[in-house]
Amino acid sequence: MEDLLGPLVNTDEATKKKSRKRSILIACAGFLLILFVSIPFVFYHAINMTTNTWLFAFGITILVWFCLWLSVHFGLDQHTRSIDPHFLILPAMCSSLLICLYIYIAPELRVLVLAGWFAVLLFGAGLLGFKQAFLLSSFTACCYLATVALLINKGRGLSLEYEFWLLMPQLTFWCYGATVLERLKRHRSENIRLRLQLREMALFDALTGLANRRMADLFLTEALQQNDGQLFYVAMVDIDGFKDINDDYGHAVGDDLLIDIANIIKQQLSHHDFCARLGGDEFVVILKKTNAAGANTALNNIRKAFNRHISQHNICAQAQVSLSIGVTVSEANATKSLLLKRADEQLYKAKQAGKNQLSACLSD
Ligand SMILES: Nc1nc2c(ncn2[C@@H]2O[C@H](COP(=O)(O)OP(=O)(O)OP(=O)(O)O)[C@@H](O)[C@H]2O)c(=O)[nH]1
């Protein structure tokens, strides 16, 4: 059934871990790219940096990203899941520190590097939300000012006041962009929620949670199209005397009984099989990867389990409640409507023959 639906959101933990590791490798590659781009500048002395300093920055970069990669590999990121579900905050903080290290080594590039990093942090607002992303940007700004203070202390001709005013427009632009991105993210989440809700309403029965007629239609169409030479069995299941239960015990009791039968059918089926509520007290069951004897047994098990449930829980003791089932088999050139019609005919036969039984037309 999941094949028919297709995932709207990917929730698989292994896939998430893989994508986190990939993101860390991509981010590391980005940082190494910054360092490699600086090589010609170093070579032509446009940046005041020695080869040893460059190698130091290279080594620290590799070390930081390797540690982050290991923490995902060994699942340590699970511990910060509640505050950082996407494992973005720690890598972003490490990146801010690395950026400040680069600025400390080559202050000539500070405007470029800082502007680039703020642009990257903007996307954080889409993923983390405005508040956390704003804290990250403030953390970066503080680290930056601390780096500048260290440089001033070292005798580099920088002015803390000038750097502060350099930061302000970047932070202002960042705040504006982040607000827009966060709003877009909220719209996207709302969109996904509505799509899930819509799909739920379109394909599932609100009372029993089973698939509905539309979904049954899709499943049958797919089963017929698969054409893998394997027969499958289509059964109609109907509660006997359901109208009397509604009339004598009330609709709420009738509803509970429908939920019970849905659960019983689900319990008796394997994951290849399918069941749906067509409407009222009528259900369709489709059995795959079985033979006539297997289909007979599975359907009779549903009937017996229902009878057991009724007598064990003393449900509607004054009424005669049971299940009638009609089943047919798919065959070459069978169509959806033909299969449903034949199963319905068998159900009618079961009712005519006294109810609480299975009537089959299995020609394999
Ligand atoms: N409680 C409840 N009743 C429903 C629902 N949908 C349809 N019904 C009732 O289900 C009953 C179906 O009755 P039938 O299948 O025609 O009658 P029956 O008594 O089961 O007769 P047989 O199938 O011949 O044994 C009707 O009385 C409908 O009003 C529902 O969602 N909840």
The ligand as an ORCA input file, in Angstrom:
! r2SCAN-3c Opt
* xyz 0 1
  N     -23.194      2.585     12.473
  C     -23.046      2.800     11.178
  N     -23.948      2.316     10.306
  C     -23.770      2.495      8.983
  C     -22.676      3.200      8.492
  N     -22.756      3.232      7.124
  C     -23.884      2.563      6.798
  N     -24.497      2.106      7.924
  C     -25.725      1.302      8.041
  O     -25.373     -0.022      7.710
  C     -26.565     -0.711      7.372
  C     -26.270     -1.641      6.225
  O     -27.294     -2.492      6.162
  P     -27.406     -3.687      5.164
  O     -26.081     -4.268      4.830
  O     -28.235     -3.239      4.008
  O     -28.256     -4.653      6.025
  P     -27.875     -5.854      6.916
  O     -28.722     -5.785      8.120
  O     -26.411     -5.992      7.141
  O     -28.402     -6.978      5.962
  P     -27.616     -8.193      5.383
  O     -26.326     -7.656      4.800
  O     -28.523     -8.740      4.345
  O     -27.382     -9.091      6.516
  C     -27.614      0.361      7.076
  O     -28.582      0.370      8.086
  C     -26.826      1.677      7.102
  O     -27.586      2.732      7.623
  C     -21.723      3.737      9.420
  O     -20.736      4.366      9.086
  N     -21.961      3.499     10.748
*
